[in-house]
Amino acid sequence: CIPVSIMGNVRWLLNVEDTHQNGFSKEDRDTLETIATELAGSMERARLQFFFQQTLGAASDAVIITDVKGNVIKANRACAKLLGYPVNEIEGKDLRHFFVNAGDADYFMGSKSLPNKRVRLFGRDRIQVDVLLSVSELPEELGGKVLIAKDPSVSEREEELEYLGKMYYELASQMKTPLSLIFTWLH
């Protein structure tokens, strides 16, 4: 039996039997250990692929993955909802197809990393959609980019609420002394 370990934990045992005692040579055992190592690597890649698929599917922001030429190779359901297309109609298209301003498309495709820039994208029936778009470059051996689009109204609302919180705090601190004086005078 040869243990098959993933992330330091034994997950399976590779059990190969022979009817003869000491029926396996040193080369046979080395080959079986190599097979167990390869199997562990394959299982780890499958685990990472499953993790990637689940994360992409559960993301509330629109996620688009492109190849080095700018063709969409993967999009999530949030992207489909944002743009109004089924996922299969997004995948395979040139990313530039979705940008209202061609200069923005070139800017994003030429950037290695760019956080939250406001742009307009075309949705289904050429309806324009405002988004905050971020881009990150994938490792060179994979090539391509990962783009994340967020609805800007959410961040604008958060900023507005933060401003109102500060304003209410200031009002409360300015009114505390006069209200205390009035309360004391009334009693």
C-alpha positions as CSV (number, residue, x, y, z in Angstrom):
1,C,0.0,0.0,0.0
2,I,1.2,3.4,-0.9
3,P,-0.5,6.5,0.7
4,V,-1.9,9.2,-1.7
5,S,-1.5,12.5,0.2
6,I,-3.2,15.8,-0.6
7,M,-2.2,18.9,1.3
8,G,-0.3,16.7,3.8
9,N,-3.3,14.5,4.6
10,V,-3.6,10.9,3.4
11,R,-6.7,10.7,1.3
12,W,-6.4,7.3,-0.4
13,L,-4.2,4.2,-0.3
14,L,-2.9,2.8,-3.6
15,N,-3.1,-1.0,-3.0
16,V,-1.5,-3.3,-5.6
17,E,-1.1,-7.0,-4.7
18,D,0.9,-9.9,-6.0
19,T,0.5,-13.5,-5.1
20,H,4.2,-13.9,-4.6
21,Q,6.0,-12.8,-1.5
22,N,8.3,-9.7,-2.3
23,G,6.8,-9.9,-5.8
24,F,7.6,-6.2,-6.6
25,S,11.1,-5.0,-7.5
26,K,12.6,-1.7,-6.3
27,E,11.7,-0.2,-9.8
28,D,8.1,-1.4,-9.4
29,R,7.8,0.3,-6.0
30,D,9.4,3.5,-7.4
31,T,7.0,3.4,-10.3
32,L,4.0,2.9,-8.0
33,E,5.2,5.8,-5.8
34,T,5.5,8.0,-8.9
35,I,1.9,7.0,-9.9
36,A,0.7,7.9,-6.3
37,T,2.4,11.3,-6.5
38,E,0.9,12.0,-10.0
39,L,-2.5,10.9,-8.7
40,A,-2.2,13.2,-5.7
41,G,-1.3,16.1,-8.1
42,S,-4.3,15.3,-10.3
43,M,-6.6,15.2,-7.3
44,E,-5.3,18.5,-6.0
45,R,-5.8,20.1,-9.4
46,A,-9.4,18.7,-9.4
47,R,-10.0,20.2,-5.9
48,L,-8.7,23.6,-7.0
49,Q,-10.8,23.5,-10.2
50,F,-13.9,22.7,-8.1
51,F,-13.0,25.5,-5.7
52,F,-12.6,27.9,-8.6
53,Q,-15.9,26.9,-10.2
54,Q,-17.8,27.3,-6.9
55,T,-16.2,30.6,-6.1
56,L,-16.9,32.0,-9.6
57,G,-20.5,30.8,-9.4
58,A,-21.1,32.2,-6.0
59,A,-19.6,35.6,-6.6
60,S,-22.1,38.5,-6.4
61,D,-20.0,40.7,-8.7
62,A,-19.7,40.1,-12.4
63,V,-16.5,38.2,-13.2
64,I,-15.1,37.9,-16.8
65,I,-12.0,35.9,-17.7
66,T,-10.3,36.5,-21.0
67,D,-7.6,34.9,-23.0
68,V,-4.5,36.9,-24.2
69,K,-6.4,38.2,-27.3
70,G,-9.3,39.6,-25.2
71,N,-11.8,36.9,-26.0
72,V,-14.1,36.0,-23.1
73,I,-13.4,32.4,-22.0
74,K,-15.4,32.4,-18.8
75,A,-18.2,34.6,-17.3
76,N,-20.3,34.0,-14.2
77,R,-24.1,34.2,-13.6
78,A,-23.7,37.7,-12.1
79,C,-22.1,38.9,-15.3
80,A,-25.0,37.4,-17.3
81,K,-27.5,39.1,-15.0
82,L,-25.7,42.5,-15.2
83,L,-25.4,42.5,-19.0
84,G,-28.7,40.7,-19.7
85,Y,-27.2,37.9,-21.8
86,P,-27.1,34.2,-21.1
87,V,-23.6,33.1,-20.0
88,N,-23.0,31.1,-23.2
89,E,-23.6,34.2,-25.4
90,I,-21.0,36.2,-23.4
91,E,-18.3,33.5,-23.6
92,G,-16.4,33.4,-26.9
93,K,-17.0,37.1,-27.7
94,D,-14.3,39.7,-27.9
95,L,-14.4,41.7,-24.7
96,R,-14.2,44.9,-26.8
97,H,-17.7,44.1,-28.0
98,F,-19.1,45.0,-24.6
99,F,-17.4,48.4,-24.1
100,V,-19.3,51.6,-25.1
101,N,-15.9,53.4,-25.5
102,A,-13.3,51.5,-27.5
103,G,-10.6,53.5,-25.7
104,D,-11.7,52.0,-22.4
105,A,-11.5,48.5,-23.8
106,D,-7.9,49.1,-25.0
107,Y,-7.0,50.7,-21.7
108,F,-8.2,47.7,-19.7
109,M,-6.7,45.1,-22.0
110,G,-3.4,47.0,-21.8
111,S,-3.4,47.2,-18.0
112,K,-1.8,44.7,-15.7
113,S,-3.8,45.7,-12.7
114,L,-6.3,48.4,-12.3
115,P,-8.8,49.0,-9.4
116,N,-12.3,50.3,-9.9
117,K,-12.6,52.6,-12.9
118,R,-16.1,53.7,-13.9
119,V,-17.0,52.6,-17.4
120,R,-20.0,51.9,-19.5
121,L,-20.7,48.5,-21.0
122,F,-23.2,47.4,-23.5
123,G,-25.8,45.0,-22.3
124,R,-28.3,43.1,-24.4
125,D,-30.0,45.2,-27.1
126,R,-27.2,47.7,-26.8
127,I,-28.5,49.0,-23.4
128,Q,-25.7,50.9,-21.6
129,V,-24.7,49.7,-18.1
130,D,-22.6,51.8,-15.7
131,V,-20.1,49.7,-13.8
132,L,-16.9,50.0,-11.6
133,L,-14.5,47.7,-13.4
134,S,-11.3,46.2,-12.0
135,V,-8.7,44.2,-14.0
136,S,-5.9,41.8,-12.9
137,E,-3.6,40.0,-15.2
138,L,-3.4,36.2,-15.0
139,P,0.1,34.6,-14.6
140,E,2.1,34.7,-17.8
141,E,1.8,30.9,-18.3
142,L,-2.0,31.2,-18.3
143,G,-2.3,34.5,-20.1
144,G,-5.3,36.7,-20.2
145,K,-7.1,38.9,-17.6
146,V,-9.7,38.7,-14.9
147,L,-12.2,41.6,-14.9
148,I,-14.6,42.2,-12.0
149,A,-17.5,44.6,-12.6
150,K,-19.5,46.1,-9.7
151,D,-22.7,48.1,-9.6
152,P,-21.5,51.6,-8.8
153,S,-24.8,52.5,-7.1
154,V,-23.9,50.2,-4.1
155,S,-20.5,52.0,-3.5
156,E,-22.2,55.4,-4.0
157,R,-24.8,54.5,-1.4
158,E,-22.1,53.4,1.0
159,E,-20.3,56.7,0.6
160,E,-23.5,58.6,1.1
161,L,-24.3,56.7,4.3
162,E,-20.8,57.3,5.6
163,Y,-21.2,61.0,4.9
164,L,-24.6,61.1,6.6
165,G,-23.2,59.3,9.6
166,K,-20.5,61.9,10.0
167,M,-23.0,64.7,9.6
168,Y,-25.3,63.3,12.2
169,Y,-22.4,62.8,14.6
170,E,-21.4,66.5,14.1
171,L,-25.0,67.6,14.6
172,A,-25.3,65.6,17.8
173,S,-22.1,67.0,19.2
174,Q,-23.1,70.6,18.3
175,M,-26.5,70.2,19.9
176,K,-25.5,68.4,23.1
177,T,-24.5,71.6,25.1
178,P,-27.5,73.7,24.2
179,L,-29.9,70.8,24.8
180,S,-28.3,70.2,28.2
181,L,-28.7,73.8,29.2
182,I,-32.4,73.8,28.1
183,F,-33.0,70.6,30.0
184,T,-31.3,72.0,33.2
185,W,-33.3,75.2,32.9
186,L,-36.6,73.3,32.6
187,H,-36.0,71.3,35.8
